Amino acid sequence: MTAATNALGRELQLVHAAQWLYAINAEPFVPGEGDPYARLVRGFESGENGTDDAGGTLASIAERGPVWRSRLDTWVVTGPAALRELSAGAEPAVSAAVPQAEAWLPDPERQRTTGLARDLARRGGTRAVGRLAGSLREQAGQAAAQLGPGPVDLVADFAEPLTAAGYAAVLDVPEERRAAFAADLAAAAPAVDALLCPQTLDTTRRLAAGVRGLRELFAGRAHAEADLLLAVAGARAAADLLGDALRRLLDRPREWALLRSDPAHAARLVEEVLHQRPPWRACPLVALATAEVAGTRIEAGDSLTAIATAAAVPGGPSGIAGPTGTAAADGASRTAGGTVPPGTAGISRTAGATVPAGAAGAAGAAGAAGTGAAGGVGTAETTNTGRVAGTGGAGEPGAVTVLGEATKTNGVPTPLPVAACATLLPAARALAEHALVALAARFPLLRPDGEPVRTRRAPLTRRLVRLPARLGEEETR
């Protein structure tokens, strides 16, 4: 073990110790049990009761107000209005809040450029994914065909292998490199959560090796930076989205039957899961511009975390409250009119993420390259919709809707307040939809066969690592 590795291990331990210390000990002059943000990011809370409230932590975060300073020296921003102000004014970029053994995020200044968004769109945007619809459908069918009736782990035996195969197709991984690609993806699985929550040293070393392997695979490519981001964060979003959709279906046999009779229901189901459990519950950011958010001045360079807390607010069957406390509209009404490629009947292709007005140039580039559906690039409630220069997009030449004009009545913004993040979702969504259709077509019955298991130290993704189920044929008597 090198001196550098030892030093990194000590630093990670100190950060995690601070998270535990502030989470447990009451703050001066503030009654309660400590800093709820610290409780969240240490990654040991749970919330399998349908509200995803992390044991009440999200509610405690919301009670502090829309903007407040954590003892971990970061601004915590919650609530639809504050998140919109943040996106519009502070020009936030995703930034690691803890030390990284191997960097994989683009530089914050690079994230605000049109070049990155354009590259991401070309590699994983709506049009790119549309061209791969046949291949993704074939991959999903093959993954389902490898399963037999009886007990199965839907994460280890289906979602993770299919994600590796699907993203190998999306990222043009040569056949002879696909086994190594799958191994590197598995090693890099904690990378997104490691932005906020220090992992164990062994996990960190494996993570770093996985990222290095992926970087070496893409070295020399014209879009190497975008390919790495799609592999690390996009594939993680795809596996988590599919896992959470399957988790939901285990308790809903009627919905499974509906999926078998109507494959188009997969798009509605995935859309609803995206709203209930967005890919990142919290998003570590850095402000690239000075802004006032909910009456609080945030300086350029300040660290902050955008957190979706509305899932903790009762609001109907979905558990996600809209602006008036009512549940968000059903999945069918959330699509923004995206074009469905030939041969993908019922597969929705909306981008499904908030795009900040402050990143107008990047949003325009993404629209030009085909990442956004006609009518909007978002799924957030919107009051400050704007348009930016581009080609294609919201129904008129040279314009792209910045904050999802077609979805003004939806619930809270997803915690993806950076334009480049929106391009992580088309491939993730498409793969999840094809997977659900293929699995339902093969197995008439899907039932739980044990308790699902989520990994520790995963405050952003809440990553499922085990989903026991039983697949079966029709029962006869």
N, C-alpha and C positions, 0 to 999 in steps of 0.2 A: 504494500500500500504506500503510495507516494506521499510526500509532505503536502502537496497540493490537495490530495484527496483527504488527508487527515484534517487539514485546515477547513476544507469545505464541510466535512462532517461536523466539526465543532460549530461552525457558523449555523448550519441547519439546526443543530440541537439547541442553540441559543435562541433562534427565532421561534422554534416550536415551544420552548420553555416559556418564552414571553407570552405566547398565545395562551398557554395553559394558566399562567400566573394571572394575567388580566381577566381571563374568563371566569376564574373562581373567586378572586378577591374583589370585594366591593370597592367602588371608586370613591375617592374623596368627595364629599358633599353630594353624592348621588346614591340614593337608597337602592338596594337591590343586591343581586348576586354577582356583580361583575359586569364586564363589557360584553354585550351580546354578540357584537361583531367578532370579537376574539373567540367566543364559543363556537360561532359558525365556522370560521376559517381553520380552526384546529382540526376539524374533520372527524369529530367523534359524536356528532349528534345524529339522530335518526328521525324519520317521520313516515312510517309506512301506513299511516291511518287514513290515507286518501287526501289529506290536506297538504302534505309535504311541508309541514311547518317546522321540521327539524326540532321536535320536542318543545315548541313554543318559542324558539330562538328568533324566528322570522318576525313573529308578533312583537317580541321585545325590541327588535331593531326598528320596526315601524313606529313603535310608541315613542321613540326618541325624537322623531320628527323627520322631515324630508332630507335634511342635510345636517350632519353632526360629525364631530371629530372623535375618532376612536383613539384609545390609549395606544394603539399600534401605529399611531402617527399617519393615519390615512383618513380622508374624508369619506363618509358613508353616505351615499345618495340613494334614496328610495322614493317610490311613488311615481305615477305617470307624469305629473306636471314637472317635477324636479328632473326626471330623466330626460324629458323633452328639452328643458332649458339647458341641461348639461350637454346634450348632443348638439344643440344649435349654437351654443356659445363657447364652450371650452375646447372644442375640437379634440375630443379625447382619442387616445390611441391605446391599444392594449399593451400592457407593460408588466413584466414579472415583478411581484412584490417581495419575493424571497430570492436568495442566490440560486443560480442555475449552473448545473454541471456542464451543460451543452446547450447553447442558445439555439432556438429554432424560430423564434418570432422575428419578423422583419423589424428593423429599427423604427421607432415611433414616427420619425419624420418621413420615413419611406412609406408608412401606412397611409399618409395623407395624399400621396401622389396618385395620379391617374394610371401610371404604369403598372403598379401592383394590382390594382383593381382590374385593369384590362387583362393582365396575364392570368389572374384567377378566373376571370370570366371565360377566357378562351379555353382553359383547362377543365374547369368544373362548373361552368355556368349552364343555364337552361338549354341553350342550343347545343352545347357540347354533350350534355347528358342525353338530349333527344336523339342525337346521332348514335349513341351507344345503347339505345333502348333495347334493341334485340339482344345484344350481348349481355346486358344486365338481367334481362328476363331469362336467358339461357342459364346464366350462373345461378340464379335463384332456383330454377327448376332442378338443376343438378344437385344443389345443396339439399333441397327437400327430398330428392330421390335417394340420397344416401342415408336417410333416416328410415327406421322401420317402426312398426307399431310397438308400443311399450314405453318404458321409462326413458327419458332423455333430458339432458341439460340444454335448454334452449339457448343459453349463452355460449357455453363451451363447444357444443356440438353443432350449432346452427348459426347464430348471429355473428360470432367472431370469425369463423372460417369464411362465411359468405362475404363479410365486409372485406377481408383480405383479398378474396378473389375478385370482388366487384371493383375495388379500388386499383387492383393490378390492371384491370381493363381500362378504367378511367385514366390512369397515369401511364399507360403504354409500357408496362413492365415486361421485359422479355420473358418468355416461358422458362428459360433456364435460371432466371433470377427470382422466380415467384416464391419459392420456398423460403429463401433468405428474406425476401420482402415481408412475408407473413410473420417471420420470426422477429424482424425489426419492428413491425407494427405492434406486436404483442409486448415487446420490451418497452416501447415508447408509450404504452397505454396510459400511464399516470402523468404524462407531460402537461396536459392542460391543468389538472388539479395542482401540480407542482408549482404553478405560477403563484398560488396563494398559500398552499399548505406544504411545508417541508415534508418530503418523504424520508423513509429510512435510508441509511447510507447505501445498503445493498441495492435497494430499489433505485436509488438515484444513479448508481453506477450502471445498472442494467439499462435504465432510461437513456443515459448519455450514450451508451454503446449503440442502442437502437437508433437514436437520432443521427449518430455518425454514420451508421450503415445506410440510412435513408439518404443522407446528404451525398454520400459517395455514389449511390445508385443514380442520383439525378445530376451529378456533376457534369458540366459541359453542355447541359441542355439550355435551350433558349429561355425556358420558363422554370429553371431549377428552383428558384425561390418560391414560386407559387406551388410547384409540385410538392415541395417539402411541407408547406403549410397545409395543403390539402391532405397529405398523407398523415400528418401528426394530428391536426385538429379536425379535419373533415371526416376522416375514417372513424375517429372517436365519436363524433356526433352521429354518424350513421349507425354504429353498433349500439350506442345508447338509445337512439330513437327507436330502433327495431326492438331492442330489449324491453323498453318501457311499453311499446305497443303490445308485445306479446304478454307482458305482465298484466296489462289491462284485460286482455282477451281471456286469460285463464279463469277469471271470475265472471265471464259473461258469455255463456254458451249460446244465447240467442244471437249475440253479435257475431259470434263465430259462424253460426248458421247463415246469417245475413251475408257475411263475407263470402261464403261458399256459393250462395245463389246470386250474388251481385258483386263481382270483382271490383266494380267502381267504388264500393264502400271502403276499399283500402285507402283511397285518397282522403276521404272524409275522416277516417279513423286517424291516419297519420297527422292530419291537420289539427285535430283535436288534441292529440298527444303533444304536439309542438306547443300548443297554447297552455296546456296544463303543466307541462314539464319542459320548458325551453332548454336547449342544449347546455347553456351555461346559466346556472341560477345566480351566480355572481360573476362580475367581470372586472378584473383588476386593470386600472387605467392610469394614464398620466395626462394631465391637462396640457395641451400645446398652446393654449391661449388663456388669457385672464378672462374670467366671466363671473357674473353674479347668478347664483342658483338658489332659488327659494330665499332670497334676501341675504345670502351668505356669499362673500367674495372668495372666489377660488383663484389662486394665482397660477400663472403658467409654470409648469414644472411640478405642481403639487401632485401627490399620489392620491388616488381616490378609487373607490369600488362602487360600481353600480349594482344594486341588488333588487331583484324582483321579490317583493314581499307580499303582493296581493293574494298569493295562493293561501295565505293564512287567514284571509278575510272570508267569512261565509258569504256565498253568493250564488247558490244554486248547485245543480248536480256536478258541474265541472270543478267547483271550488275556487274558480277564478272570478273575481268581481270586476264588473265593468265600472265606468265612471260614476254610475249612480248606485252601485251596490248590487246590480243585477248581473246574472251570469252572462258571460260572453255568448255570442251567437254560436250555433252549431257549426261543425266543420264544413258543411256544404256551403255556408254563406261566407266563409272566410277567404275562399280563393278569390284572387283579384283578376280573373279573366285571362289567365295564361293560356297560351297556345299549347295544345296537346299534340305531340309529334305523332305521325302515322304509326299505327301498330301498338299504341300504348293506351288503349281505351280505358278511360276512367282514371288515368294516372295524372294527378295534378302537378303543375310545375311552377307554382308561385314561389317567390324567394323566401318569404316568411321571416323577415328580420327588419328591425328598425334601422333606417339610414339617416344619419344626422345631416341637418342643413349645413353644418360647418364643414362637411366633407363633400361639398357639391361636386367638385371636379372628379373625385373618385366615383361618385354615384353615376355621373354622366358617362364615365368610361365603362362602368359595369353595364349600364343600359345599352351602350353602343355595341358591346360584345355579346349581348343577349342574356344577361343574368336575370333581368327583371321581367315579370309578366306585364302585359299591357294593363294599364290602370294603376300600377304601383309596384314598389319594391318592398313593401312592408306589410306587417300585420298589426301595427300598433294604432291605438286611438290617436287621431291626428287633429290638431287645430292650427298648426303653423306650416301647412303644406306649401312647398315651393317647387319651382322648376329650374332645371339647370340645362346648360347646353349639352347636346349629345346627338346621337342619331338613333332613331327608333325609340320605343318606350311607350309613353302614356297616350297613345292614340293620335299623336301628331308629330310630324317630322321635327327632329332636332330638340325634343323635350323628353325629360324623364321625371316622373314624380319622385320627390325626395322622401316624403314620409308616408307613403301609402294612402293617397287621396281616396282610393276606393274602399278603404276600411275604417272610416271615421268612427264607427260605432263599436269597434272591437274593444277588448279589455286592455290590460296593461302592456307596455312595450316589453318585448323580450330583451334580456340583458345582453344584446349584441349591438351596442351603440356605435359601431365603427363600420363604415361602408364596406370595407374588404370582408368583414365577417359574413355579410349576406351571401357571398358567393360560396360559402361552405355548405349551404343548405340544399341546393338543387340535387346534387349527387346523393347526399344522405337521404333525402326524401324519396327520390326515385328508387333507390335500392331497398329501402324499407317497404315501400308499396309493392314492388315486385316480389319481395320475400313473403309478405303476408298472403298475396294471391297464390303463390306457388305452394305454400304450406297448407293453406286451406283447401286447395284443389286436391291435394294428396291425402289428407287425413280428415275424415268427417268429424272426428271427436278430438277435443283438446281439453285436458283437465289438469288442475294443479296436482303435484305429487310431492309436496314438501314446501318448506318456507323459502322464499327468495332471499338471497344474501347480497348485500351491498358492501363494497369495500370501505374500510376506514380511510381517512385522509383524502377524501374525495368531495370537498365542499362545493365544487363547481358542477361536476357531472353527476354526482351521486351514483357512480358506476355500479351496475349490476355485475356480479361475478359468478352468480349461480342462480338458475331459474329452473328448478325441477318441475317436470311436466310429464304427462302420460299421453301419448298419441295413440289413437285407436281407430278401428273400423266401426261401422254401424253395428249396434247391438241387436241381436235377434232373440226372441223368446219363443 
